[in-house]
Amino acid sequence: MEIFEKYKYPIIGGGLAFFLALLLVTFGFFKTLLVLILVVAGTFAGYYLQETGLIDRFFENFK
């Protein structure tokens, strides 16, 4: 566990690079690019909904 704490960001970066390489080999460049764009868009949408509280207010109407 001490090694992970010392090298946390390189390990995470290596894991993400491996995942990206796996996507590129499996699906190809443009499909991988589409997946990455959709993930980024979904992340921004989720962040926006969390910060504005729209989802919380929406589900409060059903209680």
PyMOL Python script that loads the backbone (N, CA, C, O; Angstrom):
from pymol import cmd

cmd.read_pdbstr("""\
ATOM      1  N   MET A   1       0.817  -1.187   0.000  1.00  0.00           N
ATOM      2  CA  MET A   1       0.000   0.000   0.000  1.00  0.00           C
ATOM      3  C   MET A   1       0.863   1.253   0.000  1.00  0.00           C
ATOM      4  O   MET A   1       0.463   2.284  -0.542  1.00  0.00           O
ATOM      5  N   GLU A   2       2.019   1.173   0.591  1.00  0.00           N
ATOM      6  CA  GLU A   2       2.916   2.317   0.624  1.00  0.00           C
ATOM      7  C   GLU A   2       3.392   2.677  -0.785  1.00  0.00           C
ATOM      8  O   GLU A   2       3.557   3.854  -1.105  1.00  0.00           O
ATOM      9  N   ILE A   3       3.611   1.671  -1.618  1.00  0.00           N
ATOM     10  CA  ILE A   3       4.035   1.914  -2.998  1.00  0.00           C
ATOM     11  C   ILE A   3       2.932   2.632  -3.767  1.00  0.00           C
ATOM     12  O   ILE A   3       3.201   3.550  -4.543  1.00  0.00           O
ATOM     13  N   PHE A   4       1.687   2.207  -3.547  1.00  0.00           N
ATOM     14  CA  PHE A   4       0.573   2.866  -4.236  1.00  0.00           C
ATOM     15  C   PHE A   4       0.459   4.328  -3.828  1.00  0.00           C
ATOM     16  O   PHE A   4       0.223   5.185  -4.679  1.00  0.00           O
ATOM     17  N   GLU A   5       0.621   4.625  -2.557  1.00  0.00           N
ATOM     18  CA  GLU A   5       0.547   6.015  -2.098  1.00  0.00           C
ATOM     19  C   GLU A   5       1.667   6.859  -2.705  1.00  0.00           C
ATOM     20  O   GLU A   5       1.458   8.024  -3.044  1.00  0.00           O
ATOM     21  N   LYS A   6       2.846   6.272  -2.841  1.00  0.00           N
ATOM     22  CA  LYS A   6       3.984   7.009  -3.377  1.00  0.00           C
ATOM     23  C   LYS A   6       3.840   7.244  -4.880  1.00  0.00           C
ATOM     24  O   LYS A   6       4.200   8.310  -5.380  1.00  0.00           O
ATOM     25  N   TYR A   7       3.314   6.246  -5.602  1.00  0.00           N
ATOM     26  CA  TYR A   7       3.217   6.315  -7.059  1.00  0.00           C
ATOM     27  C   TYR A   7       1.762   6.278  -7.527  1.00  0.00           C
ATOM     28  O   TYR A   7       1.456   5.645  -8.536  1.00  0.00           O
ATOM     29  N   LYS A   8       0.871   6.944  -6.811  1.00  0.00           N
ATOM     30  CA  LYS A   8      -0.561   6.873  -7.111  1.00  0.00           C
ATOM     31  C   LYS A   8      -0.872   7.397  -8.514  1.00  0.00           C
ATOM     32  O   LYS A   8      -1.550   6.715  -9.282  1.00  0.00           O
ATOM     33  N   TYR A   9      -0.402   8.570  -8.858  1.00  0.00           N
ATOM     34  CA  TYR A   9      -0.740   9.166 -10.145  1.00  0.00           C
ATOM     35  C   TYR A   9      -0.111   8.428 -11.327  1.00  0.00           C
ATOM     36  O   TYR A   9      -0.785   8.257 -12.343  1.00  0.00           O
ATOM     37  N   PRO A  10       1.139   7.985 -11.248  1.00  0.00           N
ATOM     38  CA  PRO A  10       1.658   7.181 -12.358  1.00  0.00           C
ATOM     39  C   PRO A  10       0.908   5.861 -12.543  1.00  0.00           C
ATOM     40  O   PRO A  10       0.732   5.409 -13.674  1.00  0.00           O
ATOM     41  N   ILE A  11       0.469   5.245 -11.462  1.00  0.00           N
ATOM     42  CA  ILE A  11      -0.282   3.993 -11.575  1.00  0.00           C
ATOM     43  C   ILE A  11      -1.639   4.258 -12.220  1.00  0.00           C
ATOM     44  O   ILE A  11      -2.063   3.510 -13.100  1.00  0.00           O
ATOM     45  N   ILE A  12      -2.320   5.312 -11.791  1.00  0.00           N
ATOM     46  CA  ILE A  12      -3.616   5.658 -12.381  1.00  0.00           C
ATOM     47  C   ILE A  12      -3.440   6.028 -13.855  1.00  0.00           C
ATOM     48  O   ILE A  12      -4.229   5.602 -14.699  1.00  0.00           O
ATOM     49  N   GLY A  13      -2.427   6.804 -14.163  1.00  0.00           N
ATOM     50  CA  GLY A  13      -2.158   7.178 -15.556  1.00  0.00           C
ATOM     51  C   GLY A  13      -1.839   5.977 -16.423  1.00  0.00           C
ATOM     52  O   GLY A  13      -2.291   5.896 -17.566  1.00  0.00           O
ATOM     53  N   GLY A  14      -1.070   5.051 -15.893  1.00  0.00           N
ATOM     54  CA  GLY A  14      -0.766   3.836 -16.637  1.00  0.00           C
ATOM     55  C   GLY A  14      -1.999   2.992 -16.877  1.00  0.00           C
ATOM     56  O   GLY A  14      -2.166   2.420 -17.954  1.00  0.00           O
ATOM     57  N   GLY A  15      -2.867   2.911 -15.874  1.00  0.00           N
ATOM     58  CA  GLY A  15      -4.115   2.156 -16.031  1.00  0.00           C
ATOM     59  C   GLY A  15      -5.028   2.788 -17.068  1.00  0.00           C
ATOM     60  O   GLY A  15      -5.638   2.088 -17.876  1.00  0.00           O
ATOM     61  N   LEU A  16      -5.122   4.114 -17.044  1.00  0.00           N
ATOM     62  CA  LEU A  16      -5.942   4.804 -18.041  1.00  0.00           C
ATOM     63  C   LEU A  16      -5.361   4.656 -19.444  1.00  0.00           C
ATOM     64  O   LEU A  16      -6.106   4.481 -20.409  1.00  0.00           O
ATOM     65  N   ALA A  17      -4.046   4.724 -19.562  1.00  0.00           N
ATOM     66  CA  ALA A  17      -3.410   4.540 -20.863  1.00  0.00           C
ATOM     67  C   ALA A  17      -3.629   3.122 -21.381  1.00  0.00           C
ATOM     68  O   ALA A  17      -3.856   2.929 -22.575  1.00  0.00           O
ATOM     69  N   PHE A  18      -3.563   2.134 -20.498  1.00  0.00           N
ATOM     70  CA  PHE A  18      -3.829   0.754 -20.901  1.00  0.00           C
ATOM     71  C   PHE A  18      -5.264   0.604 -21.386  1.00  0.00           C
ATOM     72  O   PHE A  18      -5.513  -0.042 -22.404  1.00  0.00           O
ATOM     73  N   PHE A  19      -6.210   1.198 -20.660  1.00  0.00           N
ATOM     74  CA  PHE A  19      -7.617   1.130 -21.048  1.00  0.00           C
ATOM     75  C   PHE A  19      -7.840   1.812 -22.395  1.00  0.00           C
ATOM     76  O   PHE A  19      -8.575   1.292 -23.235  1.00  0.00           O
ATOM     77  N   LEU A  20      -7.217   2.965 -22.608  1.00  0.00           N
ATOM     78  CA  LEU A  20      -7.336   3.669 -23.878  1.00  0.00           C
ATOM     79  C   LEU A  20      -6.731   2.854 -25.017  1.00  0.00           C
ATOM     80  O   LEU A  20      -7.314   2.772 -26.098  1.00  0.00           O
ATOM     81  N   ALA A  21      -5.574   2.255 -24.785  1.00  0.00           N
ATOM     82  CA  ALA A  21      -4.952   1.415 -25.807  1.00  0.00           C
ATOM     83  C   ALA A  21      -5.825   0.210 -26.125  1.00  0.00           C
ATOM     84  O   ALA A  21      -5.945  -0.180 -27.287  1.00  0.00           O
ATOM     85  N   LEU A  22      -6.429  -0.375 -25.115  1.00  0.00           N
ATOM     86  CA  LEU A  22      -7.324  -1.510 -25.325  1.00  0.00           C
ATOM     87  C   LEU A  22      -8.532  -1.097 -26.164  1.00  0.00           C
ATOM     88  O   LEU A  22      -8.947  -1.836 -27.057  1.00  0.00           O
ATOM     89  N   LEU A  23      -9.096   0.072 -25.882  1.00  0.00           N
ATOM     90  CA  LEU A  23     -10.206   0.575 -26.690  1.00  0.00           C
ATOM     91  C   LEU A  23      -9.784   0.817 -28.135  1.00  0.00           C
ATOM     92  O   LEU A  23     -10.513   0.473 -29.066  1.00  0.00           O
ATOM     93  N   LEU A  24      -8.607   1.409 -28.319  1.00  0.00           N
ATOM     94  CA  LEU A  24      -8.132   1.686 -29.669  1.00  0.00           C
ATOM     95  C   LEU A  24      -7.930   0.407 -30.469  1.00  0.00           C
ATOM     96  O   LEU A  24      -8.289   0.350 -31.645  1.00  0.00           O
ATOM     97  N   VAL A  25      -7.369  -0.599 -29.856  1.00  0.00           N
ATOM     98  CA  VAL A  25      -7.126  -1.862 -30.553  1.00  0.00           C
ATOM     99  C   VAL A  25      -8.438  -2.580 -30.834  1.00  0.00           C
ATOM    100  O   VAL A  25      -8.603  -3.177 -31.897  1.00  0.00           O
ATOM    101  N   THR A  26      -9.362  -2.528 -29.901  1.00  0.00           N
ATOM    102  CA  THR A  26     -10.615  -3.260 -30.039  1.00  0.00           C
ATOM    103  C   THR A  26     -11.575  -2.580 -31.007  1.00  0.00           C
ATOM    104  O   THR A  26     -12.128  -3.240 -31.887  1.00  0.00           O
ATOM    105  N   PHE A  27     -11.783  -1.281 -30.865  1.00  0.00           N
ATOM    106  CA  PHE A  27     -12.817  -0.590 -31.631  1.00  0.00           C
ATOM    107  C   PHE A  27     -12.288   0.273 -32.766  1.00  0.00           C
ATOM    108  O   PHE A  27     -13.037   0.578 -33.694  1.00  0.00           O
ATOM    109  N   GLY A  28     -11.045   0.669 -32.724  1.00  0.00           N
ATOM    110  CA  GLY A  28     -10.512   1.576 -33.730  1.00  0.00           C
ATOM    111  C   GLY A  28     -10.512   3.007 -33.221  1.00  0.00           C
ATOM    112  O   GLY A  28     -11.063   3.313 -32.164  1.00  0.00           O
ATOM    113  N   PHE A  29      -9.884   3.870 -33.994  1.00  0.00           N
ATOM    114  CA  PHE A  29      -9.663   5.248 -33.552  1.00  0.00           C
ATOM    115  C   PHE A  29     -10.956   6.040 -33.417  1.00  0.00           C
ATOM    116  O   PHE A  29     -11.201   6.645 -32.373  1.00  0.00           O
ATOM    117  N   PHE A  30     -11.786   6.045 -34.457  1.00  0.00           N
ATOM    118  CA  PHE A  30     -12.952   6.926 -34.457  1.00  0.00           C
ATOM    119  C   PHE A  30     -14.026   6.477 -33.477  1.00  0.00           C
ATOM    120  O   PHE A  30     -14.690   7.316 -32.868  1.00  0.00           O
ATOM    121  N   LYS A  31     -14.208   5.183 -33.315  1.00  0.00           N
ATOM    122  CA  LYS A  31     -15.176   4.707 -32.324  1.00  0.00           C
ATOM    123  C   LYS A  31     -14.683   5.011 -30.912  1.00  0.00           C
ATOM    124  O   LYS A  31     -15.472   5.369 -30.037  1.00  0.00           O
ATOM    125  N   THR A  32     -13.382   4.869 -30.695  1.00  0.00           N
ATOM    126  CA  THR A  32     -12.812   5.221 -29.394  1.00  0.00           C
ATOM    127  C   THR A  32     -12.951   6.717 -29.139  1.00  0.00           C
ATOM    128  O   THR A  32     -13.271   7.132 -28.025  1.00  0.00           O
ATOM    129  N   LEU A  33     -12.712   7.521 -30.160  1.00  0.00           N
ATOM    130  CA  LEU A  33     -12.872   8.967 -30.026  1.00  0.00           C
ATOM    131  C   LEU A  33     -14.316   9.321 -29.686  1.00  0.00           C
ATOM    132  O   LEU A  33     -14.560  10.193 -28.851  1.00  0.00           O
ATOM    133  N   LEU A  34     -15.270   8.655 -30.322  1.00  0.00           N
ATOM    134  CA  LEU A  34     -16.680   8.884 -30.015  1.00  0.00           C
ATOM    135  C   LEU A  34     -16.990   8.519 -28.566  1.00  0.00           C
ATOM    136  O   LEU A  34     -17.692   9.258 -27.875  1.00  0.00           O
ATOM    137  N   VAL A  35     -16.473   7.389 -28.105  1.00  0.00           N
ATOM    138  CA  VAL A  35     -16.695   6.973 -26.714  1.00  0.00           C
ATOM    139  C   VAL A  35     -16.122   8.009 -25.756  1.00  0.00           C
ATOM    140  O   VAL A  35     -16.776   8.372 -24.778  1.00  0.00           O
ATOM    141  N   LEU A  36     -14.921   8.485 -26.021  1.00  0.00           N
ATOM    142  CA  LEU A  36     -14.298   9.481 -25.142  1.00  0.00           C
ATOM    143  C   LEU A  36     -15.082  10.792 -25.134  1.00  0.00           C
ATOM    144  O   LEU A  36     -15.242  11.413 -24.083  1.00  0.00           O
ATOM    145  N   ILE A  37     -15.568  11.213 -26.294  1.00  0.00           N
ATOM    146  CA  ILE A  37     -16.366  12.443 -26.360  1.00  0.00           C
ATOM    147  C   ILE A  37     -17.651  12.284 -25.565  1.00  0.00           C
ATOM    148  O   ILE A  37     -18.046  13.195 -24.836  1.00  0.00           O
ATOM    149  N   LEU A  38     -18.310  11.133 -25.697  1.00  0.00           N
ATOM    150  CA  LEU A  38     -19.548  10.904 -24.961  1.00  0.00           C
ATOM    151  C   LEU A  38     -19.309  10.816 -23.458  1.00  0.00           C
ATOM    152  O   LEU A  38     -20.135  11.279 -22.672  1.00  0.00           O
ATOM    153  N   VAL A  39     -18.191  10.227 -23.055  1.00  0.00           N
ATOM    154  CA  VAL A  39     -17.863  10.155 -21.626  1.00  0.00           C
ATOM    155  C   VAL A  39     -17.629  11.555 -21.066  1.00  0.00           C
ATOM    156  O   VAL A  39     -18.112  11.876 -19.979  1.00  0.00           O
ATOM    157  N   VAL A  40     -16.902  12.379 -21.789  1.00  0.00           N
ATOM    158  CA  VAL A  40     -16.647  13.753 -21.332  1.00  0.00           C
ATOM    159  C   VAL A  40     -17.955  14.542 -21.274  1.00  0.00           C
ATOM    160  O   VAL A  40     -18.190  15.277 -20.315  1.00  0.00           O
ATOM    161  N   ALA A  41     -18.807  14.398 -22.289  1.00  0.00           N
ATOM    162  CA  ALA A  41     -20.097  15.099 -22.292  1.00  0.00           C
ATOM    163  C   ALA A  41     -20.968  14.631 -21.132  1.00  0.00           C
ATOM    164  O   ALA A  41     -21.624  15.447 -20.484  1.00  0.00           O
ATOM    165  N   GLY A  42     -20.982  13.339 -20.863  1.00  0.00           N
ATOM    166  CA  GLY A  42     -21.759  12.816 -19.745  1.00  0.00           C
ATOM    167  C   GLY A  42     -21.231  13.292 -18.409  1.00  0.00           C
ATOM    168  O   GLY A  42     -22.004  13.571 -17.493  1.00  0.00           O
ATOM    169  N   THR A  43     -19.925  13.386 -18.295  1.00  0.00           N
ATOM    170  CA  THR A  43     -19.318  13.879 -17.063  1.00  0.00           C
ATOM    171  C   THR A  43     -19.695  15.335 -16.817  1.00  0.00           C
ATOM    172  O   THR A  43     -20.062  15.706 -15.701  1.00  0.00           O
ATOM    173  N   PHE A  44     -19.606  16.161 -17.859  1.00  0.00           N
ATOM    174  CA  PHE A  44     -19.997  17.562 -17.712  1.00  0.00           C
ATOM    175  C   PHE A  44     -21.481  17.699 -17.401  1.00  0.00           C
ATOM    176  O   PHE A  44     -21.866  18.531 -16.580  1.00  0.00           O
ATOM    177  N   ALA A  45     -22.317  16.893 -18.049  1.00  0.00           N
ATOM    178  CA  ALA A  45     -23.758  16.954 -17.784  1.00  0.00           C
ATOM    179  C   ALA A  45     -24.049  16.548 -16.342  1.00  0.00           C
ATOM    180  O   ALA A  45     -24.854  17.192 -15.670  1.00  0.00           O
ATOM    181  N   GLY A  46     -23.405  15.493 -15.865  1.00  0.00           N
ATOM    182  CA  GLY A  46     -23.596  15.066 -14.483  1.00  0.00           C
ATOM    183  C   GLY A  46     -23.121  16.102 -13.488  1.00  0.00           C
ATOM    184  O   GLY A  46     -23.770  16.336 -12.469  1.00  0.00           O
ATOM    185  N   TYR A  47     -21.998  16.720 -13.779  1.00  0.00           N
ATOM    186  CA  TYR A  47     -21.486  17.777 -12.904  1.00  0.00           C
ATOM    187  C   TYR A  47     -22.447  18.961 -12.876  1.00  0.00           C
ATOM    188  O   TYR A  47     -22.715  19.520 -11.813  1.00  0.00           O
ATOM    189  N   TYR A  48     -22.961  19.341 -14.032  1.00  0.00           N
ATOM    190  CA  TYR A  48     -23.906  20.455 -14.111  1.00  0.00           C
ATOM    191  C   TYR A  48     -25.174  20.142 -13.321  1.00  0.00           C
ATOM    192  O   TYR A  48     -25.663  20.986 -12.571  1.00  0.00           O
ATOM    193  N   LEU A  49     -25.703  18.938 -13.488  1.00  0.00           N
ATOM    194  CA  LEU A  49     -26.921  18.560 -12.773  1.00  0.00           C
ATOM    195  C   LEU A  49     -26.699  18.511 -11.267  1.00  0.00           C
ATOM    196  O   LEU A  49     -27.593  18.852 -10.493  1.00  0.00           O
ATOM    197  N   GLN A  50     -25.518  18.091 -10.853  1.00  0.00           N
ATOM    198  CA  GLN A  50     -25.204  18.045  -9.427  1.00  0.00           C
ATOM    199  C   GLN A  50     -25.080  19.452  -8.855  1.00  0.00           C
ATOM    200  O   GLN A  50     -25.615  19.739  -7.784  1.00  0.00           O
ATOM    201  N   GLU A  51     -24.385  20.318  -9.556  1.00  0.00           N
ATOM    202  CA  GLU A  51     -24.151  21.669  -9.056  1.00  0.00           C
ATOM    203  C   GLU A  51     -25.427  22.505  -9.023  1.00  0.00           C
ATOM    204  O   GLU A  51     -25.608  23.315  -8.114  1.00  0.00           O
ATOM    205  N   THR A  52     -26.307  22.323  -9.995  1.00  0.00           N
ATOM    206  CA  THR A  52     -27.534  23.115 -10.031  1.00  0.00           C
ATOM    207  C   THR A  52     -28.632  22.511  -9.174  1.00  0.00           C
ATOM    208  O   THR A  52     -29.579  23.208  -8.808  1.00  0.00           O
ATOM    209  N   GLY A  53     -28.527  21.239  -8.849  1.00  0.00           N
ATOM    210  CA  GLY A  53     -29.530  20.579  -8.029  1.00  0.00           C
ATOM    211  C   GLY A  53     -30.806  20.232  -8.779  1.00  0.00           C
ATOM    212  O   GLY A  53     -31.840  19.998  -8.155  1.00  0.00           O
ATOM    213  N   LEU A  54     -30.754  20.195 -10.099  1.00  0.00           N
ATOM    214  CA  LEU A  54     -31.942  19.905 -10.898  1.00  0.00           C
ATOM    215  C   LEU A  54     -32.492  18.509 -10.635  1.00  0.00           C
ATOM    216  O   LEU A  54     -33.706  18.328 -10.534  1.00  0.00           O
ATOM    217  N   ILE A  55     -31.619  17.534 -10.526  1.00  0.00           N
ATOM    218  CA  ILE A  55     -32.072  16.156 -10.305  1.00  0.00           C
ATOM    219  C   ILE A  55     -32.722  16.030  -8.933  1.00  0.00           C
ATOM    220  O   ILE A  55     -33.757  15.378  -8.795  1.00  0.00           O
ATOM    221  N   ASP A  56     -32.128  16.642  -7.928  1.00  0.00           N
ATOM    222  CA  ASP A  56     -32.703  16.577  -6.577  1.00  0.00           C
ATOM    223  C   ASP A  56     -34.094  17.200  -6.547  1.00  0.00           C
ATOM    224  O   ASP A  56     -35.022  16.647  -5.957  1.00  0.00           O
ATOM    225  N   ARG A  57     -34.227  18.351  -7.187  1.00  0.00           N
ATOM    226  CA  ARG A  57     -35.545  19.002  -7.226  1.00  0.00           C
ATOM    227  C   ARG A  57     -36.543  18.197  -8.045  1.00  0.00           C
ATOM    228  O   ARG A  57     -37.730  18.167  -7.720  1.00  0.00           O
ATOM    229  N   PHE A  58     -36.075  17.545  -9.103  1.00  0.00           N
ATOM    230  CA  PHE A  58     -36.953  16.729  -9.939  1.00  0.00           C
ATOM    231  C   PHE A  58     -37.512  15.551  -9.155  1.00  0.00           C
ATOM    232  O   PHE A  58     -38.708  15.267  -9.224  1.00  0.00           O
ATOM    233  N   PHE A  59     -36.649  14.863  -8.407  1.00  0.00           N
ATOM    234  CA  PHE A  59     -37.103  13.697  -7.660  1.00  0.00           C
ATOM    235  C   PHE A  59     -37.874  14.070  -6.398  1.00  0.00           C
ATOM    236  O   PHE A  59     -38.619  13.242  -5.872  1.00  0.00           O
ATOM    237  N   GLU A  60     -37.714  15.290  -5.901  1.00  0.00           N
ATOM    238  CA  GLU A  60     -38.511  15.738  -4.761  1.00  0.00           C
ATOM    239  C   GLU A  60     -39.986  15.854  -5.134  1.00  0.00           C
ATOM    240  O   GLU A  60     -40.853  15.728  -4.269  1.00  0.00           O
ATOM    241  N   ASN A  61     -40.274  16.088  -6.390  1.00  0.00           N
ATOM    242  CA  ASN A  61     -41.661  16.193  -6.843  1.00  0.00           C
ATOM    243  C   ASN A  61     -42.390  14.858  -6.768  1.00  0.00           C
ATOM    244  O   ASN A  61     -43.620  14.836  -6.723  1.00  0.00           O
ATOM    245  N   PHE A  62     -41.666  13.752  -6.753  1.00  0.00           N
ATOM    246  CA  PHE A  62     -42.279  12.426  -6.732  1.00  0.00           C
ATOM    247  C   PHE A  62     -42.454  11.868  -5.330  1.00  0.00           C
ATOM    248  O   PHE A  62     -42.984  10.769  -5.172  1.00  0.00           O
ATOM    249  N   LYS A  63     -42.027  12.589  -4.321  1.00  0.00           N
ATOM    250  CA  LYS A  63     -42.148  12.090  -2.944  1.00  0.00           C
ATOM    251  C   LYS A  63     -43.518  12.333  -2.395  1.00  0.00           C
ATOM    252  O   LYS A  63     -43.796  11.977  -1.249  1.00  0.00           O
TER     253      LYS A  63
END
""", "prot")
cmd.dss("prot")
cmd.show_as("cartoon", "prot")
cmd.util.cbc("prot")
cmd.orient("prot")
